[in-house]
Each structure stands twice: as C-alpha cells, then as structure tokens.
C-alpha cells in the first residue's frame, strides 16, 4: 500500500500522554477479543452445525471471517494514517460488535457465514489498529515492552478460548460465543473514547484503492481454491483451476499496482 505518511510529534512528557494504566488494559481487551474469536468459535462448530445444519459449509464459518479480516487489514492501516487511530479503532470495534450480535441471531448457516464476514471486517481493524495505537501513546523507548505483552495475549487466547467456548456451549448456548463480545467490547469502546488521545499529525494523501481491490480478489480466489479443492469441487475441476488462475492474475495485478503507487 502507500508509504506511511503519519508524522509523529516529538516525544511528550509522560504527564501529557494518556494514562497508560487505563488505556493499555482497554487496548489489551480489544486485542483479546480479536484473538479469542477463532478459538471460541472453533469449539462450538459441532453444536452450531447440529442446530443450523449445513455441514458441507462448516469450514466457511471460519474461512469467511479470516478472508474478510485479511482483506481489510492493509486498508485499516492506511485509514489510521489518514483519520487517526482513535476514530478508526472505534469504528472497527463498533463493526465487530454489530457483526457479533447479528451472528448470535443467525437462523441458518448461510446467514451465519455472511455475518461472520461482516464481523471479520471489524476484526481486521482490531488487530492492526490496536498494535499501531501503541506507537501513538507510548514513547519509543518503551514500545517494545508493551508490544511484547500483546504477543502474550495470543498465547493466552489459545489456552482459554476453547475453555470459554466449551463452557458457553455447555451451560448456555452457542449464541453466547458471539454475545460475550458485547459487554467486553462496549467497555473497551468507552475507555478508548474517554482516555485515548493519540499525539500525531495527519497528512492528507491518497489511498491505493486499485492495490486493495487486486489484493482482495487475489486472496478471495486463492482461499476459494484451497478450501474447495477436494472437498466441494474435485481437483480436476475446470472451475477450481480457473479460480486459481484468476487469483494469480490478480496477484500479478497487485504487484503491478504497487510498483506504480505513490
């Protein structure tokens, strides 16, 4: 994508930074929401299929989320440069929570897959913008320490995600694996709105929409090829290999677009 044109201001005295003891736990919670999503949902997949049916589409409950997340990650990075990390992070959390609530209300597998894609549009922003926000609120000398804690969140999510998912499915219902995001996300949203004051100056520039479109098409086709091959379509299917060919063409288009991007 385009080069980062966010111009950080000079390091400010510690008293002028947002209170890290307040904002940092909120950012950790946002990261935990994104990291927990896959481990919790994977645990509940058999129960979801038993309730909604659609066993042949089971993998798309996970794939739809990962696909939309991957596509929007570069865009969130650029939107953060343009409009500021705070408003972009708030928008990502809001979109993630709306998607979570709607996923819990799904009545069939098709609805759930489409709404998981919607949820992923917000989930991609949680990951990218939260990490970038550390650069806005933490002085350079301390950033490595704080970012290291974020890495630990993913390991923690791997451990507790299946436990939480199993508990919710066993004692409540699979719908709560999505509803559980709501109070946590709303709390993080409120804290970020009140305490997050990033110190950056934003420079107006263009977003590389052509590169983003080629990247989205490339990822979509390649994931379709790998997920459908030998499962939904046989490996000798012309449609399957045409999908891969389109993905490779889109990849070449992405490389070409980036070579000419400002």
Secondary structure as UniProt FT lines:
FT   STRAND          7..8
FT   HELIX           14..16
FT   HELIX           20..52
FT   HELIX           55..57
FT   HELIX           59..83
FT   HELIX           85..104
FT   HELIX           109..137
FT   HELIX           140..142
FT   HELIX           143..171
FT   TURN            174..175
FT   HELIX           176..195
FT   STRAND          200..201
FT   HELIX           209..228
FT   TURN            230..232
FT   TURN            235..236
FT   HELIX           238..260
//
